Each structure stands twice: as C-alpha cells, then as structure tokens.
Amino acid sequence: MSTESTSPVPVPAAAGTIRKPRVAIVFGGRSSEHAISVSTAGSVLRAIDRDAFEVLPIGITSDGRWALTADEPARMAISGGVLPSVEAIAESTEGQVSLPASPVARELVYTEPGAVPKALGEVDVVLPLLHGPWGEDGTVQGLLELSGVPYVGSGVLSSAVGMDKEYTKRVLASFGLPVGPYTVVRPREWADEDARPAVRARIAELGYPVFVKPSRAGSSIGITKVSDPAQLDAAIEEARRHDPKVVVEAGLIGRELECGVLEFEDGPRASLPAEVLVADGYDFYDFEAKYIDSSDVQIPAALTEDETARLRALAVDVFEALACEGLARVDVFLLPDGGFVVNEINTMPGFTPISAYPRMWEATGIPYPELIDRLIRAALRRSTGLR
C-alpha cells in the first residue's frame, strides 16, 4: 500500500494559530435509503479520529430539513429490524442548519422559529454520507460547489451519472467496458397504454428472468426479479414507486462480486474483491437479505490471481471512465466463461458495520479509521469548481 502520510491536515485559525479540520458529517436525506445513510453515519462517527478532526453531525430529515443531531452512534444503528431516522435523533423538530450562501465564507448558521440565529462556526470539509437521489446523485454536490465547501467523493457529473443506471451503462459501453443487456422503460411510454405492448416485447427479447429496477435508487430497494411475464407490470409499478424511469436488465448467471476503489495521491487503486453470499431463502441480494437477514460477503473472494488482477483493473477503469473522485464501489458479475460484466457503481458506498467497502479495504491493509482519514485528506487537498 501507499506510504503517504495520514497525519491530520491542520487548517489556519485566528491569531496565526492552527486547528483541527472541522468535518460536517451529513446524512439521512429524502431518498428511500434514508435509514441506510443514518446507519452509515453512525459507523463513521464511531470510527473517526476525534483527536484529528472536529466533528459536526448534520442530519437531513425525510422532508429535506437540515437538522443538528445528537452525536450518538448507538442510536443510529439498524437494530432488531428497526430502521433509524434523522427525526429520531434531531435536537429540534423545527431547527434548521443553513450552509454558507457564498464561497468566500464557510460559516454554518442554526436557526429556530422565534430565536436569534446561532453561528456554528466554519466547516472545512463535508462528508456527505447520503445514498440515492437528493444526495448521491450530484444534487448535494452542486450545492456544496456553489457554497465553495470541499467535500468527500465524486463531483456533480460523476455522481449524477453513477446514480443513473442507464447512463452508467451508456458511458461505460462508450469506453468499451462490459455491460449486460438491458432496456429502459421511460415515464411517458409507460403512461401510454398503447405503447406498453412494445415495452413488454422489448423486455421479452432480453429473455426471462429479468431484474426490474428503479434507474436512480440503491440498496436493492424497489427491485424485483421477474421470471414470468405475468409478473412484469406489477414489478414495473413497484420500481416506479421509487423512480419514474425504470431499467430492466437481463438475468445473468454468474458470481456476484464487489471491489472498492480509493483515490490516492498518485491515482485510484482497487481493494481486494468481495463475493456476495446470499442467505438461504432469497432469490437475490435484496434489501432484507442485505440489511436484515444473514447474507454476507466473503473477503477476499475465492478467485484466481488472474481473476483478482483483472477485476481490480476493471474496477479502476470504471472509476476513471466516470471521472470519479475519492471513492467508489464497483459491482460486477463473473460469468461462467470467465468474463466480467459491470453491474453498477456506487459513488458513495455504505459504511455500515456490514458494508463491504470498508471491510474490503481493511482486508487490503487500510483499517476503517485510516480509510476515513484518507478520504477527508483527499477532499481537503482538492478545490471546488472546475478541476
């Protein structure tokens, strides 16, 4: 691994002194992955080096309010099948945190109805632990760019493309990288009853089974495996509950693998890969199998040296093709003929206790606290704006 320093980055303070970098950890959000984001933030709050960084947890409620929250990781875990929320740990039901309106100031302000606004101090970097739309899709990244606040992870374009399964596939295919057969069900054509037979015929050409997915969602939410055409319409409607645009993918026979990518000073590198082991009783790696039941990942995956090397190289190629920054997790299938097919990319992968991304890097030689340190350092090195 790299020998680059992981000592904390000091930042200027008043009277010529220096202080620890102030990290705003932003989590929750309006997407259906709200609870996973809260759990991710709890894990990061537990692991981040408090001697190196000053931490300010900020939760985004399900209706979009930015709230100060308790710094209590134990209340942010998925426990006994109960999902956590920002609302449950917010310090106030009405208080609102505001980002700076100008890139020349990084002062956060907290307001409550009828109270004098309170300055929260400057923030040096944001760690946006948001999954799904209104967070991982370039929207929050754009807000931070406008505010001039450095942040961890990919920029606006890479985040938006990586969130949209259709455009991920289009970009990767344009770079000659392997993607599986798929089709897209667009909102207007599904709304037109006369157009639906053509949609169904297009999907039938993929061959059953197929996987019906919201185009811009994650954590396997809204995904249905369809083996019978009679189930198709219901599956599309289920996906449309989360996104009006739907991607339908051909079911591939192969091993499901994951690989982490991390940006170092000399460029991105890939972790040892993991293999998904789906718990008995599940057809595929859906939300319950991931977060509620006993599914797991094997790290490192039982691959040959050649397969491991090819997969790690492919993961970096995907990261570079989408112009990602900071981190990503690349999910692929290993087919019986030995070829790889890219399934999707996560530009802000989960950091929950069971998440593969930090576990893959731990197996590769970078423990969780050091991983967080590296991500924050990389964001502090990078400016906002065009780069």
C-alpha positions as CSV (number, residue, x, y, z in Angstrom):
1,M,0.0,0.0,0.0
2,S,1.0,3.7,-0.2
3,T,3.4,5.1,2.3
4,E,1.9,8.6,2.1
5,S,1.3,10.4,5.4
6,T,-2.0,10.0,7.1
7,S,-1.3,12.7,9.8
8,P,-4.1,15.2,10.2
9,V,-4.2,18.2,8.0
10,P,-4.0,21.4,10.1
11,V,-6.0,24.4,8.9
12,P,-5.5,28.2,9.7
13,A,-7.3,29.7,12.7
14,A,-7.4,33.1,14.3
15,A,-4.2,34.9,15.5
16,G,-2.0,32.8,13.3
17,T,-2.7,29.5,15.1
18,I,-3.8,26.3,13.6
19,R,-6.6,24.0,14.5
20,K,-8.1,20.6,13.6
21,P,-10.1,20.4,10.4
22,R,-13.8,20.7,11.1
23,V,-15.8,18.0,9.4
24,A,-19.6,18.2,8.8
25,I,-20.9,14.7,8.5
26,V,-24.2,15.0,6.5
27,F,-26.5,12.0,6.4
28,G,-30.2,10.9,6.2
29,G,-31.9,12.6,3.3
30,R,-35.1,12.4,1.3
31,S,-34.4,9.1,-0.6
32,S,-35.7,5.6,0.3
33,E,-32.2,4.9,1.5
34,H,-32.6,7.3,4.4
35,A,-32.1,4.6,7.1
36,I,-29.0,3.1,5.5
37,S,-27.5,6.6,5.3
38,V,-28.1,7.1,9.1
39,S,-26.6,3.7,9.9
40,T,-23.6,4.6,7.7
41,A,-23.1,7.9,9.6
42,G,-23.3,6.1,12.9
43,S,-20.4,3.8,11.9
44,V,-18.3,6.8,10.7
45,L,-19.0,8.7,13.9
46,R,-17.8,5.7,15.9
47,A,-14.6,5.3,13.9
48,I,-13.5,8.9,13.0
49,D,-10.4,10.1,14.9
50,R,-11.6,12.8,17.3
51,D,-8.0,13.8,18.0
52,A,-7.5,14.6,14.3
53,F,-10.9,16.1,13.4
54,E,-13.6,18.2,15.0
55,V,-16.9,16.6,14.0
56,L,-20.3,18.2,13.5
57,P,-23.2,15.7,12.7
58,I,-25.9,17.2,10.5
59,G,-28.9,15.1,9.5
60,I,-31.3,15.7,6.6
61,T,-34.8,14.7,7.5
62,S,-37.1,12.8,5.2
63,D,-38.8,16.0,4.2
64,G,-35.5,17.8,3.5
65,R,-34.8,19.8,6.6
66,W,-31.1,20.1,7.7
67,A,-31.0,19.5,11.4
68,L,-28.5,19.3,14.2
69,T,-28.4,15.8,15.6
70,A,-27.1,14.0,18.6
71,D,-23.6,12.7,18.3
72,E,-24.8,9.2,19.5
73,P,-23.8,6.5,17.1
74,A,-25.6,3.8,19.1
75,R,-28.9,5.4,18.3
76,M,-28.1,5.3,14.6
77,A,-27.8,1.6,14.1
78,I,-30.2,-0.9,12.4
79,S,-31.2,-3.0,15.4
80,G,-33.7,-5.8,15.6
81,G,-35.0,-5.0,12.2
82,V,-35.9,-1.4,13.3
83,L,-34.6,1.3,10.9
84,P,-33.1,4.5,12.3
85,S,-34.0,8.0,11.2
86,V,-32.8,11.6,11.5
87,E,-36.1,12.6,13.0
88,A,-35.4,10.3,16.0
89,I,-32.1,11.9,16.8
90,A,-32.6,15.6,15.8
91,E,-32.1,18.1,18.5
92,S,-35.2,20.1,17.5
93,T,-38.2,19.4,15.4
94,E,-38.0,22.9,13.9
95,G,-34.4,23.9,13.9
96,Q,-32.6,24.4,10.6
97,V,-28.9,24.4,9.6
98,S,-28.0,26.7,6.7
99,L,-24.9,26.4,4.5
100,P,-23.0,29.5,3.6
101,A,-24.5,31.3,0.6
102,S,-21.1,32.4,-0.7
103,P,-17.8,30.6,-1.4
104,V,-15.9,33.3,0.5
105,A,-17.5,32.2,3.8
106,R,-17.9,28.8,5.3
107,E,-19.9,29.7,8.4
108,L,-22.8,27.5,9.3
109,V,-25.9,29.1,10.9
110,Y,-28.5,27.4,13.0
111,T,-32.0,29.0,13.3
112,E,-35.2,28.1,15.1
113,P,-38.5,29.9,14.8
114,G,-38.6,32.9,17.2
115,A,-35.0,32.6,18.2
116,V,-31.8,34.6,17.3
117,P,-29.8,32.7,14.7
118,K,-26.7,31.0,16.1
119,A,-23.4,30.7,14.4
120,L,-22.0,27.2,14.4
121,G,-18.5,28.1,13.1
122,E,-16.8,27.4,9.9
123,V,-16.7,24.0,8.2
124,D,-13.6,22.9,6.4
125,V,-15.0,19.8,4.6
126,V,-18.3,18.0,4.3
127,L,-18.5,14.2,4.4
128,P,-21.9,13.6,2.5
129,L,-22.9,10.1,3.6
130,L,-26.0,10.3,1.5
131,H,-27.3,7.4,-0.6
132,G,-29.7,7.7,-3.5
133,P,-31.5,10.7,-5.0
134,W,-31.1,14.1,-3.4
135,G,-27.7,13.2,-2.1
136,E,-25.6,10.7,-4.0
137,D,-26.8,12.0,-7.4
138,G,-25.0,15.3,-7.7
139,T,-27.6,17.5,-6.1
140,V,-25.9,18.0,-2.8
141,Q,-22.5,18.1,-4.6
142,G,-23.8,21.0,-6.7
143,L,-25.0,22.8,-3.5
144,L,-21.5,22.4,-1.9
145,E,-19.8,23.6,-5.1
146,L,-22.0,26.7,-5.0
147,S,-21.1,27.2,-1.4
148,G,-17.4,26.7,-2.0
149,V,-17.1,23.9,0.6
150,P,-14.8,21.0,-0.1
151,Y,-16.4,17.6,0.2
152,V,-15.6,13.9,0.1
153,G,-16.4,11.9,-3.0
154,S,-17.2,12.5,-6.7
155,G,-18.3,15.7,-8.2
156,V,-21.6,16.7,-9.8
157,L,-21.4,14.9,-13.2
158,S,-19.8,11.7,-11.9
159,S,-22.3,11.5,-9.0
160,A,-25.3,12.0,-11.4
161,V,-24.1,9.5,-14.0
162,G,-23.2,7.0,-11.4
163,M,-26.6,7.2,-9.8
164,D,-28.4,6.6,-13.0
165,K,-28.1,3.0,-14.1
166,E,-29.0,3.8,-17.7
167,Y,-26.3,6.4,-18.1
168,T,-23.7,4.5,-16.2
169,K,-24.2,1.7,-18.8
170,R,-24.1,4.1,-21.7
171,V,-20.9,5.8,-20.5
172,L,-19.1,2.5,-19.7
173,A,-20.1,1.0,-23.1
174,S,-18.7,4.1,-24.8
175,F,-15.4,3.3,-23.1
176,G,-15.5,-0.3,-24.3
177,L,-16.2,-1.7,-20.8
178,P,-18.5,-4.7,-20.5
179,V,-22.2,-4.2,-19.5
180,G,-25.1,-6.6,-19.7
181,P,-28.1,-6.5,-21.9
182,Y,-30.8,-4.1,-20.7
183,T,-33.6,-1.8,-21.7
184,V,-35.2,1.3,-20.3
185,V,-38.9,2.0,-19.6
186,R,-39.4,5.7,-19.8
187,P,-42.2,7.5,-17.9
188,R,-44.1,8.8,-21.0
189,E,-44.1,5.4,-22.8
190,W,-45.3,3.5,-19.7
191,A,-48.0,6.2,-19.2
192,D,-49.3,5.5,-22.8
193,E,-51.4,2.3,-22.7
194,D,-50.9,1.9,-26.5
195,A,-47.1,1.9,-26.1
196,R,-47.0,-0.7,-23.4
197,P,-47.1,-3.8,-25.7
198,A,-44.0,-2.6,-27.4
199,V,-42.3,-2.2,-24.0
200,R,-43.3,-5.7,-23.0
201,A,-42.0,-7.1,-26.3
202,R,-38.7,-5.3,-25.9
203,I,-38.3,-6.8,-22.4
204,A,-39.2,-10.2,-23.6
205,E,-36.3,-10.0,-26.1
206,L,-33.9,-10.0,-23.1
207,G,-35.2,-13.4,-22.0
208,Y,-36.6,-14.2,-18.6
209,P,-35.8,-13.9,-15.8
210,V,-35.2,-10.2,-15.8
211,F,-34.5,-7.7,-13.0
212,V,-36.7,-4.7,-12.9
213,K,-35.0,-1.7,-11.1
214,P,-35.6,1.9,-10.4
215,S,-33.0,3.6,-12.5
216,R,-31.9,6.0,-9.8
217,A,-32.0,4.1,-6.5
218,G,-29.8,1.8,-4.5
219,S,-29.7,-0.7,-1.6
220,S,-31.7,-3.0,-3.8
221,I,-34.9,-1.0,-2.9
222,G,-37.7,-1.4,-5.4
223,I,-36.0,-4.3,-7.3
224,T,-38.0,-7.3,-8.5
225,K,-36.8,-10.5,-10.1
226,V,-39.3,-11.4,-12.8
227,S,-39.4,-15.0,-14.1
228,D,-42.9,-14.9,-15.5
229,P,-44.2,-12.2,-17.9
230,A,-47.4,-12.1,-15.9
231,Q,-45.4,-10.5,-13.1
232,L,-43.9,-7.8,-15.2
233,D,-46.4,-5.0,-14.9
234,A,-46.5,-5.2,-11.1
235,A,-42.7,-5.2,-11.0
236,I,-42.5,-2.1,-13.2
237,E,-45.1,-0.3,-11.0
238,E,-43.1,-1.3,-7.9
239,A,-39.9,0.2,-9.4
240,R,-41.8,3.3,-10.4
241,R,-42.7,3.9,-6.7
242,H,-39.1,4.9,-6.3
243,D,-38.2,6.4,-9.7
244,P,-40.5,7.1,-12.8
245,K,-37.7,5.8,-15.0
246,V,-37.1,2.0,-14.8
247,V,-34.2,-0.1,-16.0
248,V,-34.8,-3.8,-16.9
249,E,-31.7,-6.0,-17.0
250,A,-31.3,-9.5,-18.4
251,G,-30.7,-12.0,-15.6
252,L,-27.1,-13.1,-15.8
253,I,-25.8,-16.4,-14.5
254,G,-22.6,-15.7,-12.6
255,R,-20.9,-14.9,-9.3
256,E,-21.7,-11.5,-7.8
257,L,-18.5,-9.6,-6.9
258,E,-17.7,-6.2,-5.5
259,C,-14.5,-4.2,-5.5
260,G,-13.6,-1.0,-3.7
261,V,-11.7,1.9,-5.3
262,L,-9.9,4.6,-3.3
263,E,-8.1,7.6,-4.6
264,F,-4.5,8.0,-3.5
265,E,-2.2,11.0,-4.3
266,D,-0.8,9.0,-7.3
267,G,-4.2,7.9,-8.5
268,P,-7.0,5.4,-7.8
269,R,-6.3,1.9,-6.6
270,A,-8.6,-1.1,-6.1
271,S,-9.1,-3.2,-3.0
272,L,-9.2,-6.9,-2.7
273,P,-12.6,-8.0,-4.0
274,A,-15.5,-9.5,-2.2
275,E,-18.1,-12.1,-3.2
276,V,-21.8,-11.7,-2.2
277,L,-23.1,-14.8,-0.3
278,V,-26.9,-14.5,-0.3
279,A,-28.7,-16.1,2.7
280,D,-30.9,-19.1,2.1
281,G,-34.4,-18.4,1.2
282,Y,-33.6,-15.3,-1.0
283,D,-33.7,-15.2,-4.8
284,F,-31.2,-12.4,-4.9
285,Y,-29.4,-9.8,-2.8
286,D,-32.4,-7.6,-2.0
287,F,-32.8,-5.1,0.9
288,E,-33.8,-7.6,3.5
289,A,-31.1,-10.0,2.5
290,K,-28.5,-7.2,2.8
291,Y,-29.5,-5.4,5.9
292,I,-31.9,-7.5,7.9
293,D,-31.1,-11.2,7.4
294,S,-27.8,-13.2,7.4
295,S,-26.4,-12.5,4.0
296,D,-22.7,-11.7,4.0
297,V,-19.8,-11.1,1.7
298,Q,-16.6,-13.3,1.6
299,I,-13.4,-11.2,1.7
300,P,-11.3,-11.8,-0.2
301,A,-13.4,-13.5,-2.8
302,A,-12.2,-17.0,-3.8
303,L,-10.7,-16.1,-7.2
304,T,-7.6,-17.0,-9.0
305,E,-4.7,-14.5,-9.1
306,D,-5.6,-13.7,-12.7
307,E,-9.3,-13.1,-12.0
308,T,-8.4,-10.9,-9.0
309,A,-6.0,-8.8,-11.0
310,R,-8.5,-8.4,-13.9
311,L,-11.3,-7.5,-11.6
312,R,-9.2,-4.9,-9.7
313,A,-8.1,-3.4,-13.1
314,L,-11.7,-3.3,-14.3
315,A,-12.8,-1.5,-11.1
316,V,-10.2,1.2,-11.6
317,D,-11.2,1.5,-15.3
318,V,-14.8,2.0,-14.3
319,F,-13.8,4.7,-11.8
320,E,-11.7,6.5,-14.4
321,A,-14.3,6.2,-17.1
322,L,-16.9,8.0,-15.0
323,A,-14.3,10.6,-13.8
324,C,-15.0,9.6,-10.1
325,E,-13.1,11.1,-7.2
326,G,-12.4,9.9,-3.7
327,L,-14.1,6.5,-3.5
328,A,-16.5,4.1,-5.2
329,R,-17.6,0.5,-5.1
330,V,-17.9,-1.3,-8.4
331,D,-20.2,-4.3,-8.6
332,V,-19.7,-7.0,-11.3
333,F,-20.7,-10.4,-12.3
334,L,-18.1,-13.1,-13.1
335,L,-19.7,-15.2,-15.9
336,P,-19.1,-19.0,-16.4
337,D,-16.8,-18.2,-19.4
338,G,-14.5,-16.2,-17.2
339,G,-15.6,-12.8,-18.4
340,F,-16.7,-9.9,-16.3
341,V,-19.8,-7.7,-16.7
342,V,-20.2,-4.5,-14.8
343,N,-23.5,-4.3,-12.9
344,E,-23.3,-0.8,-11.3
345,I,-21.1,1.6,-9.4
346,N,-21.8,3.3,-6.0
347,T,-20.1,6.7,-5.7
348,M,-20.9,6.8,-2.0
349,P,-20.9,3.2,-0.9
350,G,-22.3,2.1,2.5
351,F,-20.1,2.3,5.6
352,T,-22.4,0.4,7.9
353,P,-20.9,-2.4,10.1
354,I,-21.8,-5.0,7.5
355,S,-20.9,-2.9,4.4
356,A,-18.4,-4.5,2.0
357,Y,-16.5,-1.3,1.2
358,P,-14.7,-0.6,4.5
359,R,-14.3,-4.4,5.1
360,M,-12.6,-4.8,1.7
361,W,-10.1,-2.1,2.4
362,E,-9.4,-3.5,5.9
363,A,-8.6,-6.8,4.2
364,T,-6.3,-4.8,1.8
365,G,-4.4,-3.2,4.7
366,I,-6.3,0.0,5.4
367,P,-8.3,-0.1,8.7
368,Y,-11.6,1.8,9.0
369,P,-10.3,4.9,10.8
370,E,-7.4,5.3,8.4
371,L,-9.8,4.9,5.4
372,I,-11.9,7.8,6.7
373,D,-8.8,9.9,7.3
374,R,-7.6,9.3,3.8
375,L,-11.0,10.3,2.3
376,I,-11.1,13.6,4.3
377,R,-7.4,14.4,3.4
378,A,-8.1,13.9,-0.3
379,A,-11.1,16.2,-0.1
380,L,-9.1,18.9,1.7
381,R,-6.4,18.7,-1.0
382,R,-9.0,19.3,-3.7
383,S,-10.6,22.6,-4.5
384,T,-14.2,23.1,-5.5
385,G,-15.1,24.3,-9.0
386,L,-13.8,23.1,-12.4
387,R,-10.8,20.7,-12.0
